[in-house]
Amino acid sequence: RRNIHQKKRKYEMGRPAALCKLGAKRVRPVRCRGGNMKYRALRVDAGNFSWGSENCAKKVRLLDVVYNATSNEL
């Protein structure tokens, strides 16, 4: 019979949301499982966006963010 663990484990850990803003690029490295690194964007003014109906993807500069009631962290 296997024991059921009750305490919190490192691999179950979550982190707070980055809440990315518009502005000059600011990226922080975050250490992950196995010593790997993820890069968390704190401020960004450009991104790679795909346009499904036109079948193309381009790197574009962000000018403004439209209000969206479901995602209110911007």
N, CA, C and O atoms as a Tripos MOL2 file, in Angstrom:
@<TRIPOS>MOLECULE
protein
  296   295    74     0     0
PROTEIN
NO_CHARGES

@<TRIPOS>ATOM
      1 N           0.8420   -1.1760    0.0000 N.3       1 ARG1
      2 CA          0.0000    0.0000    0.0000 C.3       1 ARG1
      3 C           0.8920    1.2450    0.0000 C.2       1 ARG1
      4 O           1.8130    1.3440    0.8110 O.2       1 ARG1
      5 N           0.6220    2.2080   -0.9140 N.am      2 ARG2
      6 CA          1.4270    3.4290   -1.0040 C.3       2 ARG2
      7 C           0.8880    4.4950   -0.0650 C.2       2 ARG2
      8 O          -0.3210    4.6440    0.1130 O.2       2 ARG2
      9 N           1.8250    5.2400    0.5360 N.am      3 ASN3
     10 CA          1.4280    6.3550    1.3960 C.3       3 ASN3
     11 C           0.9940    7.5350    0.5420 C.2       3 ASN3
     12 O           1.5600    7.7770   -0.5240 O.2       3 ASN3
     13 N           0.0010    8.2610    1.0050 N.am      4 ILE4
     14 CA         -0.4760    9.4680    0.3190 C.3       4 ILE4
     15 C           0.1960   10.6680    0.9760 C.2       4 ILE4
     16 O           0.0590   10.8830    2.1800 O.2       4 ILE4
     17 N           0.9330   11.4600    0.1640 N.am      5 HIS5
     18 CA          1.6260   12.5970    0.7700 C.3       5 HIS5
     19 C           0.6460   13.7340    1.0390 C.2       5 HIS5
     20 O          -0.2940   13.9590    0.2760 O.2       5 HIS5
     21 N           0.8800   14.4390    2.1270 N.am      6 GLN6
     22 CA          0.0010   15.5270    2.5350 C.3       6 GLN6
     23 C           0.6760   16.8870    2.4450 C.2       6 GLN6
     24 O           0.0030   17.8940    2.2250 O.2       6 GLN6
     25 N           1.9940   16.9340    2.6100 N.am      7 LYS7
     26 CA          2.6440   18.2360    2.6240 C.3       7 LYS7
     27 C           2.9450   18.7240    1.2120 C.2       7 LYS7
     28 O           2.8920   17.9620    0.2460 O.2       7 LYS7
     29 N           3.2630   20.0130    1.1170 N.am      8 LYS8
     30 CA          3.5270   20.6320   -0.1830 C.3       8 LYS8
     31 C           4.8800   20.1830   -0.7040 C.2       8 LYS8
     32 O           5.8380   20.0570    0.0590 O.2       8 LYS8
     33 N           4.9550   19.9420   -2.0050 N.am      9 ARG9
     34 CA          6.2040   19.5210   -2.6310 C.3       9 ARG9
     35 C           6.7050   20.6040   -3.5640 C.2       9 ARG9
     36 O           5.9240   21.4060   -4.0770 O.2       9 ARG9
     37 N           8.0210   20.6260   -3.7840 N.am     10 LYS10
     38 CA          8.6520   21.6450   -4.6230 C.3      10 LYS10
     39 C           8.0760   21.6350   -6.0400 C.2      10 LYS10
     40 O           7.8690   22.6970   -6.6260 O.2      10 LYS10
     41 N           7.8150   20.4510   -6.5980 N.am     11 TYR11
     42 CA          7.3330   20.3740   -7.9790 C.3      11 TYR11
     43 C           5.8770   20.8080   -8.1270 C.2      11 TYR11
     44 O           5.3960   20.9660   -9.2490 O.2      11 TYR11
     45 N           5.1630   21.0040   -7.0080 N.am     12 GLU12
     46 CA          3.7800   21.4940   -7.0680 C.3      12 GLU12
     47 C           3.7140   23.0150   -6.9200 C.2      12 GLU12
     48 O           2.6290   23.5960   -6.9390 O.2      12 GLU12
     49 N           4.8670   23.6550   -6.7730 N.am     13 MET13
     50 CA          4.9170   25.0890   -6.4910 C.3      13 MET13
     51 C           4.4040   25.9150   -7.6730 C.2      13 MET13
     52 O           4.6960   25.6140   -8.8300 O.2      13 MET13
     53 N           3.6510   26.9360   -7.3690 N.am     14 GLY14
     54 CA          3.2280   27.8990   -8.3740 C.3      14 GLY14
     55 C           3.9110   29.2320   -8.1050 C.2      14 GLY14
     56 O           4.4560   29.4400   -7.0210 O.2      14 GLY14
     57 N           3.8880   30.1280   -9.0700 N.am     15 ARG15
     58 CA          4.4900   31.4470   -8.8850 C.3      15 ARG15
     59 C           3.4610   32.5120   -9.2130 C.2      15 ARG15
     60 O           2.5170   32.2510   -9.9580 O.2      15 ARG15
     61 N           3.6300   33.7160   -8.6640 N.am     16 PRO16
     62 CA          2.6830   34.7850   -8.9630 C.3      16 PRO16
     63 C           2.7570   35.2020  -10.4280 C.2      16 PRO16
     64 O           3.7910   35.0520  -11.0780 O.2      16 PRO16
     65 N           1.6540   35.7230  -10.9330 N.am     17 ALA17
     66 CA          1.5780   36.1490  -12.3300 C.3      17 ALA17
     67 C           2.5630   37.2840  -12.5990 C.2      17 ALA17
     68 O           2.8520   38.0850  -11.7100 O.2      17 ALA17
     69 N           3.0820   37.3500  -13.8360 N.am     18 ALA18
     70 CA          4.0920   38.3540  -14.1870 C.3      18 ALA18
     71 C           3.4810   39.7420  -14.3710 C.2      18 ALA18
     72 O           4.1610   40.7430  -14.1440 O.2      18 ALA18
     73 N           2.2160   39.8230  -14.7780 N.am     19 LEU19
     74 CA          1.5280   41.0960  -15.0210 C.3      19 LEU19
     75 C           2.3410   41.9910  -15.9470 C.2      19 LEU19
     76 O           2.7140   43.1050  -15.5790 O.2      19 LEU19
     77 N           2.6060   41.5060  -17.1280 N.am     20 CYS20
     78 CA          3.4450   42.1840  -18.1160 C.3      20 CYS20
     79 C           2.8360   43.5240  -18.5270 C.2      20 CYS20
     80 O           1.6290   43.6280  -18.7460 O.2      20 CYS20
     81 N           3.6770   44.5340  -18.6280 N.am     21 LYS21
     82 CA          3.2530   45.8890  -19.0150 C.3      21 LYS21
     83 C           3.8970   46.2790  -20.3480 C.2      21 LYS21
     84 O           4.8160   45.6150  -20.8280 O.2      21 LYS21
     85 N           3.4000   47.3620  -20.9280 N.am     22 LEU22
     86 CA          4.0200   47.9190  -22.1280 C.3      22 LEU22
     87 C           5.1990   48.7940  -21.7230 C.2      22 LEU22
     88 O           5.1200   49.5380  -20.7460 O.2      22 LEU22
     89 N           6.2770   48.7060  -22.4650 N.am     23 GLY23
     90 CA          7.4370   49.5410  -22.1790 C.3      23 GLY23
     91 C           8.7010   48.9000  -22.7110 C.2      23 GLY23
     92 O           8.6520   47.8850  -23.4060 O.2      23 GLY23
     93 N           9.8290   49.4960  -22.3840 N.am     24 ALA24
     94 CA         11.1180   48.9650  -22.8260 C.3      24 ALA24
     95 C          11.2950   47.5510  -22.2830 C.2      24 ALA24
     96 O          10.8620   47.2410  -21.1730 O.2      24 ALA24
     97 N          11.9350   46.7030  -23.0770 N.am     25 LYS25
     98 CA         12.0400   45.2840  -22.7550 C.3      25 LYS25
     99 C          12.7510   45.0490  -21.4180 C.2      25 LYS25
    100 O          13.8780   45.5020  -21.2180 O.2      25 LYS25
    101 N          12.0760   44.3330  -20.5030 N.am     26 ARG26
    102 CA         12.6630   43.9460  -19.2230 C.3      26 ARG26
    103 C          12.2890   42.4940  -18.9720 C.2      26 ARG26
    104 O          11.1210   42.1770  -18.7460 O.2      26 ARG26
    105 N          13.2820   41.6140  -19.0120 N.am     27 VAL27
    106 CA         13.0660   40.1730  -18.8780 C.3      27 VAL27
    107 C          13.9320   39.6530  -17.7400 C.2      27 VAL27
    108 O          15.1100   39.9990  -17.6520 O.2      27 VAL27
    109 N          13.3570   38.8180  -16.8610 N.am     28 ARG28
    110 CA         14.0850   38.2450  -15.7400 C.3      28 ARG28
    111 C          14.1510   36.7310  -15.8920 C.2      28 ARG28
    112 O          13.1490   36.1030  -16.2350 O.2      28 ARG28
    113 N          15.3270   36.1300  -15.6380 N.am     29 PRO29
    114 CA         15.4100   34.6630  -15.6590 C.3      29 PRO29
    115 C          14.8240   34.0680  -14.3800 C.2      29 PRO29
    116 O          14.9790   34.6370  -13.2990 O.2      29 PRO29
    117 N          14.1580   32.9370  -14.5030 N.am     30 VAL30
    118 CA         13.5680   32.2300  -13.3720 C.3      30 VAL30
    119 C          14.0880   30.8000  -13.3970 C.2      30 VAL30
    120 O          14.0090   30.1300  -14.4260 O.2      30 VAL30
    121 N          14.6160   30.3300  -12.2780 N.am     31 ARG31
    122 CA         15.1310   28.9610  -12.2300 C.3      31 ARG31
    123 C          13.9750   27.9800  -12.1350 C.2      31 ARG31
    124 O          13.0340   28.1880  -11.3680 O.2      31 ARG31
    125 N          14.0510   26.9050  -12.9210 N.am     32 CYS32
    126 CA         12.9980   25.9010  -12.9820 C.3      32 CYS32
    127 C          13.5380   24.5350  -12.5800 C.2      32 CYS32
    128 O          14.7060   24.3970  -12.2170 O.2      32 CYS32
    129 N          12.6900   23.5520  -12.6490 N.am     33 ARG33
    130 CA         13.0510   22.1810  -12.2870 C.3      33 ARG33
    131 C          14.1930   21.6780  -13.1530 C.2      33 ARG33
    132 O          14.1770   21.8510  -14.3720 O.2      33 ARG33
    133 N          15.1800   21.0580  -12.5260 N.am     34 GLY34
    134 CA         16.3280   20.5340  -13.2420 C.3      34 GLY34
    135 C          17.3920   21.5840  -13.5020 C.2      34 GLY34
    136 O          18.3290   21.3300  -14.2590 O.2      34 GLY34
    137 N          17.2720   22.7660  -12.8890 N.am     35 GLY35
    138 CA         18.2600   23.8220  -13.1000 C.3      35 GLY35
    139 C          18.0750   24.5690  -14.4050 C.2      35 GLY35
    140 O          18.9160   25.3970  -14.7540 O.2      35 GLY35
    141 N          16.9960   24.3020  -15.1420 N.am     36 ASN36
    142 CA         16.7230   25.0030  -16.3900 C.3      36 ASN36
    143 C          16.2330   26.4140  -16.0980 C.2      36 ASN36
    144 O          15.8420   26.7280  -14.9740 O.2      36 ASN36
    145 N          16.2580   27.2580  -17.1230 N.am     37 MET37
    146 CA         15.8220   28.6390  -16.9500 C.3      37 MET37
    147 C          14.6310   28.9380  -17.8500 C.2      37 MET37
    148 O          14.5920   28.5320  -19.0110 O.2      37 MET37
    149 N          13.6610   29.6560  -17.2900 N.am     38 LYS38
    150 CA         12.5890   30.2520  -18.0810 C.3      38 LYS38
    151 C          12.7940   31.7530  -17.9940 C.2      38 LYS38
    152 O          13.3900   32.2460  -17.0370 O.2      38 LYS38
    153 N          12.3120   32.4730  -18.9740 N.am     39 TYR39
    154 CA         12.5070   33.9200  -18.9940 C.3      39 TYR39
    155 C          11.1590   34.5990  -18.8770 C.2      39 TYR39
    156 O          10.2890   34.4250  -19.7310 O.2      39 TYR39
    157 N          10.9870   35.3810  -17.8090 N.am     40 ARG40
    158 CA          9.7200   36.0140  -17.5190 C.3      40 ARG40
    159 C           9.7490   37.4500  -18.0000 C.2      40 ARG40
    160 O          10.5940   38.2320  -17.5650 O.2      40 ARG40
    161 N           8.8380   37.8070  -18.8900 N.am     41 ALA41
    162 CA          8.7640   39.1790  -19.4200 C.3      41 ALA41
    163 C           7.9920   40.0510  -18.4360 C.2      41 ALA41
    164 O           6.8280   39.7780  -18.1410 O.2      41 ALA41
    165 N           8.6330   41.0930  -17.9300 N.am     42 LEU42
    166 CA          7.9860   42.0370  -17.0270 C.3      42 LEU42
    167 C           7.4910   43.2630  -17.7930 C.2      42 LEU42
    168 O           6.4300   43.8090  -17.4910 O.2      42 LEU42
    169 N           8.2730   43.6860  -18.7850 N.am     43 ARG43
    170 CA          7.8620   44.7640  -19.7020 C.3      43 ARG43
    171 C           8.2560   44.3730  -21.1060 C.2      43 ARG43
    172 O           9.3320   43.8190  -21.3330 O.2      43 ARG43
    173 N           7.3780   44.6630  -22.0470 N.am     44 VAL44
    174 CA          7.6250   44.2900  -23.4420 C.3      44 VAL44
    175 C           6.9970   45.3460  -24.3350 C.2      44 VAL44
    176 O           5.9170   45.8500  -24.0260 O.2      44 VAL44
    177 N           7.6540   45.6900  -25.4410 N.am     45 ASP45
    178 CA          7.0420   46.6150  -26.3950 C.3      45 ASP45
    179 C           6.9200   46.0080  -27.7850 C.2      45 ASP45
    180 O           6.4780   46.6840  -28.7140 O.2      45 ASP45
    181 N           7.3070   44.7300  -27.9450 N.am     46 ALA46
    182 CA          7.1890   44.0570  -29.2420 C.3      46 ALA46
    183 C           6.8740   42.5880  -28.9990 C.2      46 ALA46
    184 O           7.0910   42.0700  -27.9040 O.2      46 ALA46
    185 N           6.3610   41.9250  -30.0260 N.am     47 GLY47
    186 CA          6.0420   40.5090  -29.8920 C.3      47 GLY47
    187 C           5.8320   39.8640  -31.2440 C.2      47 GLY47
    188 O           5.6830   40.5470  -32.2570 O.2      47 GLY47
    189 N           5.8220   38.5510  -31.2510 N.am     48 ASN48
    190 CA          5.5960   37.7710  -32.4600 C.3      48 ASN48
    191 C           4.1400   37.3420  -32.4700 C.2      48 ASN48
    192 O           3.7220   36.5700  -31.6070 O.2      48 ASN48
    193 N           3.3600   37.8260  -33.4250 N.am     49 PHE49
    194 CA          1.9240   37.5550  -33.4770 C.3      49 PHE49
    195 C           1.5650   36.8620  -34.7760 C.2      49 PHE49
    196 O           2.1080   37.1770  -35.8340 O.2      49 PHE49
    197 N           0.6360   35.9070  -34.6840 N.am     50 SER50
    198 CA          0.1940   35.1880  -35.8790 C.3      50 SER50
    199 C          -1.2100   35.6400  -36.2480 C.2      50 SER50
    200 O          -2.0430   35.9190  -35.3850 O.2      50 SER50
    201 N          -1.4490   35.7060  -37.5440 N.am     51 TRP51
    202 CA         -2.7260   36.1070  -38.1130 C.3      51 TRP51
    203 C          -3.2360   34.8850  -38.8550 C.2      51 TRP51
    204 O          -2.8440   34.6250  -39.9920 O.2      51 TRP51
    205 N          -4.1280   34.1300  -38.1890 N.am     52 GLY52
    206 CA         -4.5630   32.8250  -38.6790 C.3      52 GLY52
    207 C          -5.2210   32.8580  -40.0450 C.2      52 GLY52
    208 O          -4.9240   32.0240  -40.9000 O.2      52 GLY52
    209 N          -6.1180   33.8210  -40.2570 N.am     53 SER53
    210 CA         -6.8660   33.8490  -41.5290 C.3      53 SER53
    211 C          -5.9670   34.2010  -42.7070 C.2      53 SER53
    212 O          -6.2360   33.7870  -43.8350 O.2      53 SER53
    213 N          -4.8900   34.9690  -42.4570 N.am     54 GLU54
    214 CA         -3.9690   35.3470  -43.5260 C.3      54 GLU54
    215 C          -2.7690   34.4080  -43.6240 C.2      54 GLU54
    216 O          -1.9400   34.5400  -44.5240 O.2      54 GLU54
    217 N          -2.6840   33.4540  -42.6870 N.am     55 ASN55
    218 CA         -1.6240   32.4450  -42.6890 C.3      55 ASN55
    219 C          -0.2310   33.0940  -42.6580 C.2      55 ASN55
    220 O           0.6420   32.7330  -43.4470 O.2      55 ASN55
    221 N          -0.0290   34.0540  -41.7420 N.am     56 CYS56
    222 CA          1.2790   34.6830  -41.6200 C.3      56 CYS56
    223 C           1.5430   35.0460  -40.1590 C.2      56 CYS56
    224 O           0.6120   35.2140  -39.3720 O.2      56 CYS56
    225 N           2.8130   35.1630  -39.8110 N.am     57 ALA57
    226 CA          3.2310   35.5920  -38.4790 C.3      57 ALA57
    227 C           4.3240   36.6410  -38.6460 C.2      57 ALA57
    228 O           5.2250   36.4840  -39.4700 O.2      57 ALA57
    229 N           4.2390   37.7100  -37.8590 N.am     58 LYS58
    230 CA          5.2060   38.7940  -37.9830 C.3      58 LYS58
    231 C           5.5790   39.3090  -36.5940 C.2      58 LYS58
    232 O           4.7890   39.2240  -35.6540 O.2      58 LYS58
    233 N           6.7950   39.8450  -36.4820 N.am     59 LYS59
    234 CA          7.2090   40.5290  -35.2610 C.3      59 LYS59
    235 C           6.7670   41.9780  -35.3830 C.2      59 LYS59
    236 O           7.1610   42.6850  -36.3110 O.2      59 LYS59
    237 N           5.9420   42.4120  -34.4340 N.am     60 VAL60
    238 CA          5.3790   43.7590  -34.5130 C.3      60 VAL60
    239 C           5.6010   44.4930  -33.1910 C.2      60 VAL60
    240 O           5.8390   43.8790  -32.1510 O.2      60 VAL60
    241 N           5.5190   45.8160  -33.2600 N.am     61 ARG61
    242 CA          5.6440   46.6700  -32.0820 C.3      61 ARG61
    243 C           4.2470   46.9450  -31.5360 C.2      61 ARG61
    244 O           3.3290   47.2390  -32.3010 O.2      61 ARG61
    245 N           4.0810   46.8510  -30.2190 N.am     62 LEU62
    246 CA          2.7900   47.1030  -29.5890 C.3      62 LEU62
    247 C           2.6380   48.5930  -29.3180 C.2      62 LEU62
    248 O           3.5120   49.2100  -28.7090 O.2      62 LEU62
    249 N           1.5360   49.1680  -29.7670 N.am     63 LEU63
    250 CA          1.2720   50.5840  -29.5500 C.3      63 LEU63
    251 C           0.3290   50.8050  -28.3730 C.2      63 LEU63
    252 O           0.5390   51.7130  -27.5690 O.2      63 LEU63
    253 N          -0.7170   49.9690  -28.2700 N.am     64 ASP64
    254 CA         -1.7210   50.1650  -27.2340 C.3      64 ASP64
    255 C          -2.3850   48.8260  -26.9430 C.2      64 ASP64
    256 O          -2.3320   47.9080  -27.7620 O.2      64 ASP64
    257 N          -3.0070   48.7200  -25.7830 N.am     65 VAL65
    258 CA         -3.7220   47.5130  -25.3920 C.3      65 VAL65
    259 C          -5.1910   47.8460  -25.2600 C.2      65 VAL65
    260 O          -5.5570   48.8200  -24.6020 O.2      65 VAL65
    261 N          -6.0320   47.0440  -25.8830 N.am     66 VAL66
    262 CA         -7.4790   47.2430  -25.8360 C.3      66 VAL66
    263 C          -8.0180   46.6210  -24.5590 C.2      66 VAL66
    264 O          -7.5790   45.5390  -24.1690 O.2      66 VAL66
    265 N          -8.9520   47.2770  -23.9100 N.am     67 TYR67
    266 CA         -9.5550   46.7650  -22.6760 C.3      67 TYR67
    267 C         -10.2810   45.4610  -22.9350 C.2      67 TYR67
    268 O         -11.0500   45.3470  -23.8900 O.2      67 TYR67
    269 N         -10.0340   44.4700  -22.0770 N.am     68 ASN68
    270 CA        -10.7070   43.1880  -22.1690 C.3      68 ASN68
    271 C         -11.1550   42.8110  -20.7590 C.2      68 ASN68
    272 O         -10.3210   42.6380  -19.8700 O.2      68 ASN68
    273 N         -12.4720   42.6820  -20.5480 N.am     69 ALA69
    274 CA        -13.0200   42.4690  -19.2130 C.3      69 ALA69
    275 C         -12.5400   41.1500  -18.6020 C.2      69 ALA69
    276 O         -12.4530   41.0440  -17.3790 O.2      69 ALA69
    277 N         -12.2290   40.1510  -19.4180 N.am     70 THR70
    278 CA        -11.8190   38.8540  -18.8800 C.3      70 THR70
    279 C         -10.3670   38.8580  -18.4280 C.2      70 THR70
    280 O          -9.9940   38.0710  -17.5570 O.2      70 THR70
    281 N          -9.5480   39.7170  -18.9930 N.am     71 SER71
    282 CA         -8.1360   39.7690  -18.6260 C.3      71 SER71
    283 C          -7.8020   41.1960  -18.2030 C.2      71 SER71
    284 O          -7.4110   42.0270  -19.0240 O.2      71 SER71
    285 N          -7.9590   41.4610  -16.9340 N.am     72 ASN72
    286 CA         -7.9290   42.8530  -16.4610 C.3      72 ASN72
    287 C          -6.6110   43.2480  -15.8210 C.2      72 ASN72
    288 O          -6.5590   44.2840  -15.1590 O.2      72 ASN72
    289 N          -5.5220   42.4610  -15.9860 N.am     73 GLU73
    290 CA         -4.2860   42.7920  -15.2920 C.3      73 GLU73
    291 C          -3.4590   43.8480  -15.9900 C.2      73 GLU73
    292 O          -2.4800   44.3110  -15.4050 O.2      73 GLU73
    293 N          -3.7880   44.2630  -17.2100 N.am     74 LEU74
    294 CA         -3.0310   45.3030  -17.8930 C.3      74 LEU74
    295 C          -3.5560   46.6670  -17.4660 C.2      74 LEU74
    296 O          -3.0550   47.6930  -17.9260 O.2      74 LEU74
@<TRIPOS>BOND
     1     1     2 1
     2     2     3 1
     3     3     4 2
     4     3     5 am
     5     5     6 1
     6     6     7 1
     7     7     8 2
     8     7     9 am
     9     9    10 1
    10    10    11 1
    11    11    12 2
    12    11    13 am
    13    13    14 1
    14    14    15 1
    15    15    16 2
    16    15    17 am
    17    17    18 1
    18    18    19 1
    19    19    20 2
    20    19    21 am
    21    21    22 1
    22    22    23 1
    23    23    24 2
    24    23    25 am
    25    25    26 1
    26    26    27 1
    27    27    28 2
    28    27    29 am
    29    29    30 1
    30    30    31 1
    31    31    32 2
    32    31    33 am
    33    33    34 1
    34    34    35 1
    35    35    36 2
    36    35    37 am
    37    37    38 1
    38    38    39 1
    39    39    40 2
    40    39    41 am
    41    41    42 1
    42    42    43 1
    43    43    44 2
    44    43    45 am
    45    45    46 1
    46    46    47 1
    47    47    48 2
    48    47    49 am
    49    49    50 1
    50    50    51 1
    51    51    52 2
    52    51    53 am
    53    53    54 1
    54    54    55 1
    55    55    56 2
    56    55    57 am
    57    57    58 1
    58    58    59 1
    59    59    60 2
    60    59    61 am
    61    61    62 1
    62    62    63 1
    63    63    64 2
    64    63    65 am
    65    65    66 1
    66    66    67 1
    67    67    68 2
    68    67    69 am
    69    69    70 1
    70    70    71 1
    71    71    72 2
    72    71    73 am
    73    73    74 1
    74    74    75 1
    75    75    76 2
    76    75    77 am
    77    77    78 1
    78    78    79 1
    79    79    80 2
    80    79    81 am
    81    81    82 1
    82    82    83 1
    83    83    84 2
    84    83    85 am
    85    85    86 1
    86    86    87 1
    87    87    88 2
    88    87    89 am
    89    89    90 1
    90    90    91 1
    91    91    92 2
    92    91    93 am
    93    93    94 1
    94    94    95 1
    95    95    96 2
    96    95    97 am
    97    97    98 1
    98    98    99 1
    99    99   100 2
   100    99   101 am
   101   101   102 1
   102   102   103 1
   103   103   104 2
   104   103   105 am
   105   105   106 1
   106   106   107 1
   107   107   108 2
   108   107   109 am
   109   109   110 1
   110   110   111 1
   111   111   112 2
   112   111   113 am
   113   113   114 1
   114   114   115 1
   115   115   116 2
   116   115   117 am
   117   117   118 1
   118   118   119 1
   119   119   120 2
   120   119   121 am
   121   121   122 1
   122   122   123 1
   123   123   124 2
   124   123   125 am
   125   125   126 1
   126   126   127 1
   127   127   128 2
   128   127   129 am
   129   129   130 1
   130   130   131 1
   131   131   132 2
   132   131   133 am
   133   133   134 1
   134   134   135 1
   135   135   136 2
   136   135   137 am
   137   137   138 1
   138   138   139 1
   139   139   140 2
   140   139   141 am
   141   141   142 1
   142   142   143 1
   143   143   144 2
   144   143   145 am
   145   145   146 1
   146   146   147 1
   147   147   148 2
   148   147   149 am
   149   149   150 1
   150   150   151 1
   151   151   152 2
   152   151   153 am
   153   153   154 1
   154   154   155 1
   155   155   156 2
   156   155   157 am
   157   157   158 1
   158   158   159 1
   159   159   160 2
   160   159   161 am
   161   161   162 1
   162   162   163 1
   163   163   164 2
   164   163   165 am
   165   165   166 1
   166   166   167 1
   167   167   168 2
   168   167   169 am
   169   169   170 1
   170   170   171 1
   171   171   172 2
   172   171   173 am
   173   173   174 1
   174   174   175 1
   175   175   176 2
   176   175   177 am
   177   177   178 1
   178   178   179 1
   179   179   180 2
   180   179   181 am
   181   181   182 1
   182   182   183 1
   183   183   184 2
   184   183   185 am
   185   185   186 1
   186   186   187 1
   187   187   188 2
   188   187   189 am
   189   189   190 1
   190   190   191 1
   191   191   192 2
   192   191   193 am
   193   193   194 1
   194   194   195 1
   195   195   196 2
   196   195   197 am
   197   197   198 1
   198   198   199 1
   199   199   200 2
   200   199   201 am
   201   201   202 1
   202   202   203 1
   203   203   204 2
   204   203   205 am
   205   205   206 1
   206   206   207 1
   207   207   208 2
   208   207   209 am
   209   209   210 1
   210   210   211 1
   211   211   212 2
   212   211   213 am
   213   213   214 1
   214   214   215 1
   215   215   216 2
   216   215   217 am
   217   217   218 1
   218   218   219 1
   219   219   220 2
   220   219   221 am
   221   221   222 1
   222   222   223 1
   223   223   224 2
   224   223   225 am
   225   225   226 1
   226   226   227 1
   227   227   228 2
   228   227   229 am
   229   229   230 1
   230   230   231 1
   231   231   232 2
   232   231   233 am
   233   233   234 1
   234   234   235 1
   235   235   236 2
   236   235   237 am
   237   237   238 1
   238   238   239 1
   239   239   240 2
   240   239   241 am
   241   241   242 1
   242   242   243 1
   243   243   244 2
   244   243   245 am
   245   245   246 1
   246   246   247 1
   247   247   248 2
   248   247   249 am
   249   249   250 1
   250   250   251 1
   251   251   252 2
   252   251   253 am
   253   253   254 1
   254   254   255 1
   255   255   256 2
   256   255   257 am
   257   257   258 1
   258   258   259 1
   259   259   260 2
   260   259   261 am
   261   261   262 1
   262   262   263 1
   263   263   264 2
   264   263   265 am
   265   265   266 1
   266   266   267 1
   267   267   268 2
   268   267   269 am
   269   269   270 1
   270   270   271 1
   271   271   272 2
   272   271   273 am
   273   273   274 1
   274   274   275 1
   275   275   276 2
   276   275   277 am
   277   277   278 1
   278   278   279 1
   279   279   280 2
   280   279   281 am
   281   281   282 1
   282   282   283 1
   283   283   284 2
   284   283   285 am
   285   285   286 1
   286   286   287 1
   287   287   288 2
   288   287   289 am
   289   289   290 1
   290   290   291 1
   291   291   292 2
   292   291   293 am
   293   293   294 1
   294   294   295 1
   295   295   296 2
@<TRIPOS>SUBSTRUCTURE
     1 ARG1         2 RESIDUE 1 A ARG
     2 ARG2         6 RESIDUE 1 A ARG
     3 ASN3        10 RESIDUE 1 A ASN
     4 ILE4        14 RESIDUE 1 A ILE
     5 HIS5        18 RESIDUE 1 A HIS
     6 GLN6        22 RESIDUE 1 A GLN
     7 LYS7        26 RESIDUE 1 A LYS
     8 LYS8        30 RESIDUE 1 A LYS
     9 ARG9        34 RESIDUE 1 A ARG
    10 LYS10       38 RESIDUE 1 A LYS
    11 TYR11       42 RESIDUE 1 A TYR
    12 GLU12       46 RESIDUE 1 A GLU
    13 MET13       50 RESIDUE 1 A MET
    14 GLY14       54 RESIDUE 1 A GLY
    15 ARG15       58 RESIDUE 1 A ARG
    16 PRO16       62 RESIDUE 1 A PRO
    17 ALA17       66 RESIDUE 1 A ALA
    18 ALA18       70 RESIDUE 1 A ALA
    19 LEU19       74 RESIDUE 1 A LEU
    20 CYS20       78 RESIDUE 1 A CYS
    21 LYS21       82 RESIDUE 1 A LYS
    22 LEU22       86 RESIDUE 1 A LEU
    23 GLY23       90 RESIDUE 1 A GLY
    24 ALA24       94 RESIDUE 1 A ALA
    25 LYS25       98 RESIDUE 1 A LYS
    26 ARG26      102 RESIDUE 1 A ARG
    27 VAL27      106 RESIDUE 1 A VAL
    28 ARG28      110 RESIDUE 1 A ARG
    29 PRO29      114 RESIDUE 1 A PRO
    30 VAL30      118 RESIDUE 1 A VAL
    31 ARG31      122 RESIDUE 1 A ARG
    32 CYS32      126 RESIDUE 1 A CYS
    33 ARG33      130 RESIDUE 1 A ARG
    34 GLY34      134 RESIDUE 1 A GLY
    35 GLY35      138 RESIDUE 1 A GLY
    36 ASN36      142 RESIDUE 1 A ASN
    37 MET37      146 RESIDUE 1 A MET
    38 LYS38      150 RESIDUE 1 A LYS
    39 TYR39      154 RESIDUE 1 A TYR
    40 ARG40      158 RESIDUE 1 A ARG
    41 ALA41      162 RESIDUE 1 A ALA
    42 LEU42      166 RESIDUE 1 A LEU
    43 ARG43      170 RESIDUE 1 A ARG
    44 VAL44      174 RESIDUE 1 A VAL
    45 ASP45      178 RESIDUE 1 A ASP
    46 ALA46      182 RESIDUE 1 A ALA
    47 GLY47      186 RESIDUE 1 A GLY
    48 ASN48      190 RESIDUE 1 A ASN
    49 PHE49      194 RESIDUE 1 A PHE
    50 SER50      198 RESIDUE 1 A SER
    51 TRP51      202 RESIDUE 1 A TRP
    52 GLY52      206 RESIDUE 1 A GLY
    53 SER53      210 RESIDUE 1 A SER
    54 GLU54      214 RESIDUE 1 A GLU
    55 ASN55      218 RESIDUE 1 A ASN
    56 CYS56      222 RESIDUE 1 A CYS
    57 ALA57      226 RESIDUE 1 A ALA
    58 LYS58      230 RESIDUE 1 A LYS
    59 LYS59      234 RESIDUE 1 A LYS
    60 VAL60      238 RESIDUE 1 A VAL
    61 ARG61      242 RESIDUE 1 A ARG
    62 LEU62      246 RESIDUE 1 A LEU
    63 LEU63      250 RESIDUE 1 A LEU
    64 ASP64      254 RESIDUE 1 A ASP
    65 VAL65      258 RESIDUE 1 A VAL
    66 VAL66      262 RESIDUE 1 A VAL
    67 TYR67      266 RESIDUE 1 A TYR
    68 ASN68      270 RESIDUE 1 A ASN
    69 ALA69      274 RESIDUE 1 A ALA
    70 THR70      278 RESIDUE 1 A THR
    71 SER71      282 RESIDUE 1 A SER
    72 ASN72      286 RESIDUE 1 A ASN
    73 GLU73      290 RESIDUE 1 A GLU
    74 LEU74      294 RESIDUE 1 A LEU
